[in-house]
Amino acid sequence: MSQRDRIMRDAQRTAGEAREAAKRGREAQRKDRAKRSFSTSDHRHCSVCWAPIPLDEDPAVCSNPECAEKQRKRESSRKRLTVMLYLFPAIAILLVFLQGIGASG
């Protein structure tokens, strides 16, 4: 057997061993990852400070009074915006409609 054939055979054997070692390493990492996974109890987060709170908490605010006040302000602002989004276009449509009736009559 020539030196070239021996080197080729040894290189193929080494490559096979490297593949096997890499495969074992990936399997070991996968098992370690599965062992390390943790579980937490089901929860949600405060919509202001993102602290964990129980699922049944409604509204989604922690027990901090500052968070409760901030949430109350946000909610009233949201309601005010909703009213404005419907009221102002309705007034504009009403004015256009009244102008149309006044021009034709």
CNS distance restraints for C-alpha pairs under 8 A (distance, minus, plus):
assign (resid   1 and name CA) (resid   5 and name CA) 6.31 0.50 0.50
assign (resid   1 and name CA) (resid   6 and name CA) 6.87 0.50 0.50
assign (resid   2 and name CA) (resid   6 and name CA) 6.42 0.50 0.50
assign (resid   3 and name CA) (resid   7 and name CA) 6.17 0.50 0.50
assign (resid   4 and name CA) (resid   8 and name CA) 6.16 0.50 0.50
assign (resid   5 and name CA) (resid   9 and name CA) 6.08 0.50 0.50
assign (resid   6 and name CA) (resid  10 and name CA) 6.08 0.50 0.50
assign (resid   7 and name CA) (resid  11 and name CA) 6.00 0.50 0.50
assign (resid   8 and name CA) (resid  12 and name CA) 6.21 0.50 0.50
assign (resid   9 and name CA) (resid  13 and name CA) 6.22 0.50 0.50
assign (resid  10 and name CA) (resid  14 and name CA) 6.07 0.50 0.50
assign (resid  11 and name CA) (resid  15 and name CA) 6.08 0.50 0.50
assign (resid  12 and name CA) (resid  16 and name CA) 6.17 0.50 0.50
assign (resid  13 and name CA) (resid  17 and name CA) 6.22 0.50 0.50
assign (resid  14 and name CA) (resid  18 and name CA) 6.09 0.50 0.50
assign (resid  15 and name CA) (resid  19 and name CA) 6.20 0.50 0.50
assign (resid  16 and name CA) (resid  20 and name CA) 6.27 0.50 0.50
assign (resid  17 and name CA) (resid  21 and name CA) 6.12 0.50 0.50
assign (resid  18 and name CA) (resid  22 and name CA) 6.10 0.50 0.50
assign (resid  19 and name CA) (resid  23 and name CA) 6.13 0.50 0.50
assign (resid  20 and name CA) (resid  24 and name CA) 6.19 0.50 0.50
assign (resid  21 and name CA) (resid  25 and name CA) 6.10 0.50 0.50
assign (resid  22 and name CA) (resid  26 and name CA) 6.19 0.50 0.50
assign (resid  23 and name CA) (resid  27 and name CA) 6.27 0.50 0.50
assign (resid  24 and name CA) (resid  28 and name CA) 6.12 0.50 0.50
assign (resid  25 and name CA) (resid  29 and name CA) 6.15 0.50 0.50
assign (resid  26 and name CA) (resid  30 and name CA) 6.15 0.50 0.50
assign (resid  27 and name CA) (resid  31 and name CA) 6.28 0.50 0.50
assign (resid  28 and name CA) (resid  32 and name CA) 6.15 0.50 0.50
assign (resid  29 and name CA) (resid  33 and name CA) 6.07 0.50 0.50
assign (resid  30 and name CA) (resid  34 and name CA) 6.30 0.50 0.50
assign (resid  31 and name CA) (resid  35 and name CA) 6.30 0.50 0.50
assign (resid  32 and name CA) (resid  36 and name CA) 6.12 0.50 0.50
assign (resid  33 and name CA) (resid  37 and name CA) 6.27 0.50 0.50
assign (resid  42 and name CA) (resid  54 and name CA) 7.49 0.50 0.50
assign (resid  42 and name CA) (resid  55 and name CA) 6.87 0.50 0.50
assign (resid  43 and name CA) (resid  52 and name CA) 6.30 0.50 0.50
assign (resid  43 and name CA) (resid  53 and name CA) 5.81 0.50 0.50
assign (resid  43 and name CA) (resid  54 and name CA) 4.96 0.50 0.50
assign (resid  43 and name CA) (resid  55 and name CA) 4.94 0.50 0.50
assign (resid  44 and name CA) (resid  52 and name CA) 5.75 0.50 0.50
assign (resid  44 and name CA) (resid  53 and name CA) 5.46 0.50 0.50
assign (resid  44 and name CA) (resid  54 and name CA) 6.14 0.50 0.50
assign (resid  44 and name CA) (resid  55 and name CA) 5.51 0.50 0.50
assign (resid  44 and name CA) (resid  60 and name CA) 7.61 0.50 0.50
assign (resid  45 and name CA) (resid  49 and name CA) 7.99 0.50 0.50
assign (resid  45 and name CA) (resid  50 and name CA) 4.83 0.50 0.50
assign (resid  45 and name CA) (resid  51 and name CA) 5.31 0.50 0.50
assign (resid  45 and name CA) (resid  52 and name CA) 4.49 0.50 0.50
assign (resid  45 and name CA) (resid  53 and name CA) 5.46 0.50 0.50
assign (resid  45 and name CA) (resid  60 and name CA) 6.86 0.50 0.50
assign (resid  45 and name CA) (resid  61 and name CA) 7.62 0.50 0.50
assign (resid  46 and name CA) (resid  50 and name CA) 4.45 0.50 0.50
assign (resid  46 and name CA) (resid  51 and name CA) 5.23 0.50 0.50
assign (resid  46 and name CA) (resid  52 and name CA) 6.37 0.50 0.50
assign (resid  46 and name CA) (resid  53 and name CA) 6.38 0.50 0.50
assign (resid  46 and name CA) (resid  60 and name CA) 5.27 0.50 0.50
assign (resid  46 and name CA) (resid  61 and name CA) 4.46 0.50 0.50
assign (resid  46 and name CA) (resid  62 and name CA) 5.41 0.50 0.50
assign (resid  47 and name CA) (resid  60 and name CA) 5.92 0.50 0.50
assign (resid  47 and name CA) (resid  61 and name CA) 5.93 0.50 0.50
assign (resid  47 and name CA) (resid  71 and name CA) 7.73 0.50 0.50
assign (resid  48 and name CA) (resid  61 and name CA) 6.90 0.50 0.50
assign (resid  48 and name CA) (resid  67 and name CA) 5.83 0.50 0.50
assign (resid  48 and name CA) (resid  70 and name CA) 7.35 0.50 0.50
assign (resid  48 and name CA) (resid  71 and name CA) 6.94 0.50 0.50
assign (resid  49 and name CA) (resid  67 and name CA) 7.08 0.50 0.50
assign (resid  51 and name CA) (resid  62 and name CA) 6.91 0.50 0.50
assign (resid  52 and name CA) (resid  62 and name CA) 7.82 0.50 0.50
assign (resid  53 and name CA) (resid  57 and name CA) 6.90 0.50 0.50
assign (resid  53 and name CA) (resid  60 and name CA) 7.64 0.50 0.50
assign (resid  53 and name CA) (resid  61 and name CA) 7.59 0.50 0.50
assign (resid  53 and name CA) (resid  62 and name CA) 6.19 0.50 0.50
assign (resid  57 and name CA) (resid  61 and name CA) 7.29 0.50 0.50
assign (resid  61 and name CA) (resid  67 and name CA) 6.43 0.50 0.50
assign (resid  61 and name CA) (resid  68 and name CA) 6.18 0.50 0.50
assign (resid  61 and name CA) (resid  71 and name CA) 7.37 0.50 0.50
assign (resid  62 and name CA) (resid  67 and name CA) 6.76 0.50 0.50
assign (resid  62 and name CA) (resid  68 and name CA) 7.36 0.50 0.50
assign (resid  63 and name CA) (resid  67 and name CA) 7.58 0.50 0.50
assign (resid  63 and name CA) (resid  68 and name CA) 7.39 0.50 0.50
assign (resid  64 and name CA) (resid  68 and name CA) 6.52 0.50 0.50
assign (resid  65 and name CA) (resid  69 and name CA) 6.15 0.50 0.50
assign (resid  66 and name CA) (resid  70 and name CA) 6.12 0.50 0.50
assign (resid  67 and name CA) (resid  71 and name CA) 6.05 0.50 0.50
assign (resid  68 and name CA) (resid  72 and name CA) 6.14 0.50 0.50
assign (resid  69 and name CA) (resid  73 and name CA) 6.27 0.50 0.50
assign (resid  70 and name CA) (resid  74 and name CA) 6.21 0.50 0.50
assign (resid  71 and name CA) (resid  75 and name CA) 6.09 0.50 0.50
assign (resid  72 and name CA) (resid  76 and name CA) 6.26 0.50 0.50
assign (resid  73 and name CA) (resid  77 and name CA) 6.11 0.50 0.50
assign (resid  74 and name CA) (resid  78 and name CA) 6.09 0.50 0.50
assign (resid  75 and name CA) (resid  79 and name CA) 6.24 0.50 0.50
assign (resid  76 and name CA) (resid  80 and name CA) 6.16 0.50 0.50
assign (resid  77 and name CA) (resid  81 and name CA) 6.15 0.50 0.50
assign (resid  78 and name CA) (resid  82 and name CA) 6.19 0.50 0.50
assign (resid  79 and name CA) (resid  83 and name CA) 6.32 0.50 0.50
assign (resid  80 and name CA) (resid  84 and name CA) 6.28 0.50 0.50
assign (resid  81 and name CA) (resid  85 and name CA) 6.08 0.50 0.50
assign (resid  82 and name CA) (resid  86 and name CA) 6.52 0.50 0.50
assign (resid  83 and name CA) (resid  87 and name CA) 5.82 0.50 0.50
assign (resid  84 and name CA) (resid  88 and name CA) 5.70 0.50 0.50
assign (resid  85 and name CA) (resid  89 and name CA) 6.92 0.50 0.50
assign (resid  86 and name CA) (resid  90 and name CA) 6.31 0.50 0.50
assign (resid  87 and name CA) (resid  91 and name CA) 6.21 0.50 0.50
assign (resid  88 and name CA) (resid  92 and name CA) 6.26 0.50 0.50
assign (resid  89 and name CA) (resid  93 and name CA) 6.12 0.50 0.50
assign (resid  90 and name CA) (resid  94 and name CA) 6.10 0.50 0.50
assign (resid  91 and name CA) (resid  95 and name CA) 6.16 0.50 0.50
assign (resid  92 and name CA) (resid  96 and name CA) 6.27 0.50 0.50
assign (resid  93 and name CA) (resid  97 and name CA) 6.06 0.50 0.50
assign (resid  94 and name CA) (resid  98 and name CA) 6.08 0.50 0.50
assign (resid  95 and name CA) (resid  99 and name CA) 6.03 0.50 0.50
assign (resid  96 and name CA) (resid 100 and name CA) 6.12 0.50 0.50
assign (resid  97 and name CA) (resid 101 and name CA) 6.27 0.50 0.50
assign (resid  98 and name CA) (resid 102 and name CA) 6.07 0.50 0.50
assign (resid  99 and name CA) (resid 103 and name CA) 6.12 0.50 0.50
assign (resid 100 and name CA) (resid 104 and name CA) 6.36 0.50 0.50
assign (resid 101 and name CA) (resid 105 and name CA) 6.14 0.50 0.50
